[in-house]
Amino acid sequence: MPRSRVDGRRPPAHLDIERLFAYHPPQIEQKFACSCEREEAVSHSAIEHLTEPQQRILSFISRYMEEHDVPPTIREIQKGAGISSTSMVSYHLKALERANLLNRYERRSRGVVLTQAHRISPRDIVSVPIVGRIVASEPSPTPDPDALADVENTIQIARSLVGSADGLYALEVQGDSMIDALINDGDIVIMRRTDEIKNGDLVAIYLTDRNESTLKRVYREKDGKRLKLKPENPTMKPFYVDAHHALIQGKVMCVIRKT
């Protein structure tokens, strides 16, 4: 559904929120550290991408140990997590071990030990789609929406950092205009689609008269006719746009910093 303009009027029907994004096909594989815009929080662990079978295995092991005080065997994991074979269980356990979610002692029949990281259960992880890139410098032209492809990449973050998953999406940042807000080139920003912003919020903003988008801190002027878009870089100056042409696409909730 189209978002409201900053001046309170509905945008023209032909505007689409997807016009903000430039398609980003490569899989994001870097490790990240989390910080949160709305609250001061630190990621509990570096959580690797978990497939559905791996989530089922991790959940089953955690439940089994709570009930029995000992780890399950490989065959019990296969049956309890609904995995096709014990060899596939071993395959997924190796992936979970690489993610530092468990340790394995292969000479023991019950040789699976969960690490402290397992306390963030799959139920506490939010999977957020990475839908494209946004410029953190001067506004850049937005590509034709027909160039966009289906979103396949996601990033996993702790639910405690963002609360509800409703309206969340992620963008990779390009540029250095927000470095004093600890948003650097290559970082991922977790956005929430919202019409409700206040002065000083970090927002993704689409400039309809230029077909350009940017990530900036936004301030309304007293008369409501213009917006000040402020970089967080001492070498760059703020600039002003007509509020009538400013379409807020989302507010920054968290920054996933590339490490």
N, C-alpha and C positions, 0 to 999 in steps of 0.2 A: 504494500500500500504506500503511495507517495507520502513523503514526509512534509510537514508544514514548514513554510518559510519562517525566517526569524521575525519578520514583521507581522506574523499571525495569519497571513493569507495562504490558501492552498496553492500549490504549484500547478502549472498547466498539466493536463492529463498525459501529455506525451512524454513528460520527464520520467525517467526510470532510475531508481536507486542504483542499478547496476552500472550506470554510466560513470560512476565514480571510479570504477576499478579498472586496472590494467591486468590482464590475465597473467598468472604466474604459474607456469607449468612445472618447473623442477620441484622435486620432493625436498622439503625442508628437513635437513638431517643434522644441523648443528645442535649442540647442547645449549640450553638457555637457562638463565636465572630470572626469577620473577620479582617484580615489584608492583605495588598496587597504588593507583591514583587516589582511590577513595578511602583507603585505609593503609596503615603501615603494616606490611606483612612480608614474610619471607617464605619462599618455597620450602617445604619440608624435605624434599629430596629431588634429585634429577630423575624424573619419571620418563622412561623411554615409551615409545608408542607401543601399546598393547593391542594385540589382535583379540577378537572375541574368544577364541579358545584359550588364550593365555589369561584373559580376565576370568573365565570360568574356572580354570585351574587354580589361580590365586585365591579366588573366593572359596573354592572347595577346601583347599588346604587350610585356610584360616578357620573355616567353620569346623572342620574335622578336628583340628588341634584344640579348639575351644571345648568341644564335646568329649574328646578322648585323652587330652593331655599328651599325646604322642603324634608324630607325623604319620600320614598315610603312606602305604606302599605305592609303588608305581601302578600296580593293577587296580588298587582302590581308587587312585586318581583317575585312571582311564574310565572306570565305571561311573564314579561319582560326578565327573566333569563332562561325561559324554564325549570322550575322545575316541577316535576310530581304532587306535592300536597303541600298544605300550611304546612302540618306537616313536610314534608321534608325540606321546607324552614326554619322552626323553628329549625330543627336539624342542618342544615348547619350554621345558624346564631349563634347557641350556640358554634359551633366549631370556628367560626370567632371571637367570643367574647373571647374565651379562648386564641386565638392567639393575643389578644389585638389589633385587627384591627377595632373593633367597640364596642360600648356600647349599651345595649338594655334597654328600659323602657317599660315593658310589659303591663302596664296599659294604655299606649298611643297607638292610632291607627297608628301613625307615630313615633314610639318610637325607631328608629334605628339611632344612631349617630356615624359617623365615627371618629376614633381617628386620631392622627397625623400620625400614621404608614400607613394609607391608601394612603399617598402621594407616596409611592412606590407601583405603580399599578402592577397587574399581568403581564402587558406587559413589565414592567421593571425588571422582575425576570427571571433569567436563571435557567433552570433545568439541572443539571449536573449529569451524571450517576456515581455512586460509583462502580468501577469495581473490587476493590480488595485492597490488602495491599501491602505496600512496606517497606523494612527494612531501618531504619536510624541507622545503626550500622555497624558491619562487613557484607560484602555481604553474602547473604544467598541463598541456593539452590532454584531454581525456579521449581514449580511443573509441572507435565505433563499437557499440555494444554487440554487434554481430561477430566481433573478433573474440568474444568471450567464449570459453568452453565450460563444460560441466565441472563443478568444483569436486576435486578428488582429495586434496591435501587437507589434513587436519592437524591440530596441535592439542595436546592434553595438558590441562592445568588443574590445580586443586580447586574444588568447588568453593572452598572457604575464601578464596581470593575474589570471587566474582558473584557469589550467591546464585541466583536463578540463572539458568542457561538461556532463558528466553531472550531472543533478539541479539545474541552474541555472534560476532564474526571477527576474523583476524585479518590484519593487513601487514605486509612487510614494508618497512620504512625505507625510503630513499632520500638521501640528503642529510645535511648537518645543521639545519636551522633550529632544531629543538634540543641541542646538546646540553644546555643548562637545565633542561627538564629531565635529564638522563635518558633521552631518547636519541639513539645514535643510528647512523646508517647501517642497515641490515637487521635492526631490531624488529620484533613483532609487537604490534599494538593490538590489544584485545578491545574491541569496540562494542558498544551497545546502542542499537537503534533507539533513538529517543528524540522527542520534541522539546523536552524540558532541560534547558541549560541555564547557567548563570554566569555572570561575568567572571572571567578567569578560568573557565573550563577549557580543557584541551579537546578540540573537536576536529572531525573530518568535515570539511566544508566544500561544497560544489558551487562554483560561480557560474550561474546559468548563462550570463551574457557572454562569457568567454569560453565556455565549454572546458573549464579548467578546474582542477581540484588541488587541495592542499591540506596539510595538518598544521594547525596553529592554535594558540590561545586566543580566545575571542572575548571582546568587550563591546557592549552596546553604548553608543553615544546617548546623551540625555534626551535628545529629540527623537531617538529611535529610527532615524533615517539612514544612519551609517553604522557600520561595524568596524572596529579596529581589530585587525588580525596581527597578533604580536608574535614574532619569532622568539625563541629562547636561545639566542646567540648574540653576544655583545657586538659582533661585527655587522649585524643586520638590523635594519630599521623596520618598525611596524608600517603597515599600509592600510588603507581604508577602502571599503567597498560599499556599494549601495545595498542596504538591507533587502530591498526588493529583489535583488539578484542573488541573494545568498541562501543556499539550501543546506541546512544542517543534516548530515548523513549519519552521524553517530558521535558518541562521547567516549573518550578513552577511559577504560576501566582499569586496565593493567598494562604494564610494559614487560615484555619477555625479552630480556637482554641477552644478546649473543655473547657467549663466553669463549 
